[in-house]
Amino acid sequence: MIKKQWSLLETAVSLGYASEIELHYNTNGTHWPKEVELWKHFKKVNLSFSIDGFGKQFEYMRYPAKWDLVQTNMENARKLAAEYKNIDLSWCVTISTLNVFNVPETVEYWRNNYRDIGLYLNLVHGPAHYSIRNLPIDIKDIVIEKLNTVPKSDDKSWNYLPGIINMIKDSHPDKKEWNVFLNTTKKHDEYRRQTFKDTFPEYSKHIKGL
């Protein structure tokens, strides 16, 4: 299927249509195809990296991806964007019950290392056990307090954070879905030989049952 997609782009270039076409990609950053030189022929290329955390947190959520490889591929994208001038890059941070507590660290890492790249905070809506709507009541205030540590000067993050905070405040959690989250996390830890507690140590202190 991937070869067919590149073949389609080659056809657009050969027929002279590419300069009128915009492309958009969502990627976890684990693959950098050799055919990317085709992009220089297109009107615009939007490349959005799905980065829900960094380092071992990224590797936990995007198992079995490796953070070092993703960093290398983001640098490849930066170089290509500087060369071709028609490529827009961004981070899409998808927020779930796994990583909501660590959003401040994630956006701080973006500010310190990738500020030249766009930022978008996205939300998981399904499966329901990963939706922040189902955070238990005793964890909600802790998470909201943590989210409010993001500096107000970080305009890009605060374009999204008020809506995210209000969603947490106004939601009515489903206890059954939270139990699914706990059980799913424990199962994943067992067969992947990972540990949520080691990966998210501060957050896990507030979670009973893991």
Secondary structure, DSSP 8 states (H G I E B T S, - for coil): -HHHHHHHHHHHHHTT-GGG-EEEEEE-S----GGGGGGGGSSEEEEEEE-SS-THHHHHHTTT--HHHHHHHHHHHHHHHHHHS-EEEEEEEEE-TTTGGGHHHHHHHHHHH-TTSEEEEEE--SSGGGSGGG--HHHHHHHHHHHTTS-TT-HHHHTTHHHHHHHHHH----HHHHHHHHHHHHHHHHHHT--HHHHSHHHHTT-TT-
